[in-house]
Amino acid sequence: MTDLPPRPAVRPVAFGSTEVAAHPSPDGLHDVAVFSWALDRRADVTLFAPRGTDRDAPLPLVVLLHGVFGSHWSWARSGLAHHVLQDLVDAGEVRPVLLAMPSDGLVGIGSGYATRPGADAETWVAEEVPAAARLLHPRAGEGGLAVAGLSMGGWGALRLAARRPGAYRAASGMSPLTRWDQVAGYATGRHRAEHATPVEDPDLAGLLVAHRDRLPPLRITCGTADALLPDVRGLRRRLLAAGVGHEYAESAGGHEWRVWERELRATLVFLDRCW
């Protein structure tokens, strides 16, 4: 097994600027804008803590990553992630956590949550987003840190779990991309060449297998009508062949929000077992 590549050098997490929205939305969403040194630009995070959360107590942090074409609002406004979490907390099915839903770095049609020239989206998500969450809840992440995502965000979540050993208690990929070239497949025109630029660890299965002894608990899911299903099943076969433990599920539906909203519920229950 080879060692993981060194993490890119960035400034300590002391943002160039911060702005926390003075008025949360009626359903409890807080928006934060920061100047990210890793991205060398401003970036946004939407945060949500369930009703009654003690701001001064340790709180697990779940980072939710969006897909291609999305942004920081996608999980809340398209997937109702905050309502899913609140319902589970109210029913006693999971303990309260803080949700951090960041933009991906806003590179072209999607950064892939990877380190690229001029925009280190991996460090933004892994190091700066938790710091941005602590602007709202100072002890966010003290109860544990997990990462999950859909499509490109599913690829990002699973990839981060391997590249950042020990950082995450668990990771979940919903309908995940499995290869870097799939990101470029969504691009058109000049952006196709931009996204064809190589990144480290372009093959998700190979990365997970190479670092199987240092992975946290993993969950992988996909819809049975999703065009990515053959690739996701291929990922599962390679993981099984290499003895990489993971939880796996398929459910009815395609590459769509009704699937991800349902799978988020199962993912939050899965993550609750890992705190």
LINTA-V629002 format. One line per field, one symbol per residue. ss: DSSP state (2 for helix, 1 for strand, 0 for the rest). phi: phi as a letter, one per 30 degrees, with the letter a starting at -180 (. if undefined). burial: b if it has 16 or more other C-alpha atoms within 10 Angstrom, else e. A space follows every 10 residues. Layout:
BEGIN
ss: ???
phi: ???
burial: ???
END
This chain:
BEGIN
ss: 0000000000 0000000111 0000000011 1111110000 1111111110 0000000011 1111100000 0002222000 2222222222 0000001111 1100000000 0000110011 2222222222 2220000001 1111111111 0222222222 2220000001 1111000010 2222200002 2222200000 0012222222 0222001111 1110000022 2222222222 2000001111 1000002222 2222222222 22000
phi: .ddddddddb dedbddabbc edbddecjdc cbcbcdddch adbcbcbbce eidddccebe bccccdceid addddddcch eddddddddd didbddbccc bdddjhchcl dihcdbeiac dddeddcdde dddddcbecd jddkbbbbac heddeddddd dddbeidcda bbcchddbbd dddddddbhd dddeddedbd hdcddddddd bddbddebbb baddcdddee ddddeddddd dciddacbab bdkcdadddd ddddedddde dddcd
burial: eeeeeeeeee eebebeebeb eeeeeeeebb bbbbbbbbbe ebbbbbbbbb eeeeeeebbb bbbbbbbbbb bbbbbbeebb bbbbbbebbe eeebbbbbbb bbbbbbbbbb bbbbbbeebb bbbbbbbbbb bbbbebbbbb beebbbbbbb bbbbbbbbbb bbbbeebbbb bbbbbbbbbb bbbbeebeee bbeebeeeee bbbbbbbbbb bbeebbbbbb bbbbebebbe ebbebbebbe eeebbbeeeb eeebbbbebb bebbbebbbb bbebe
END
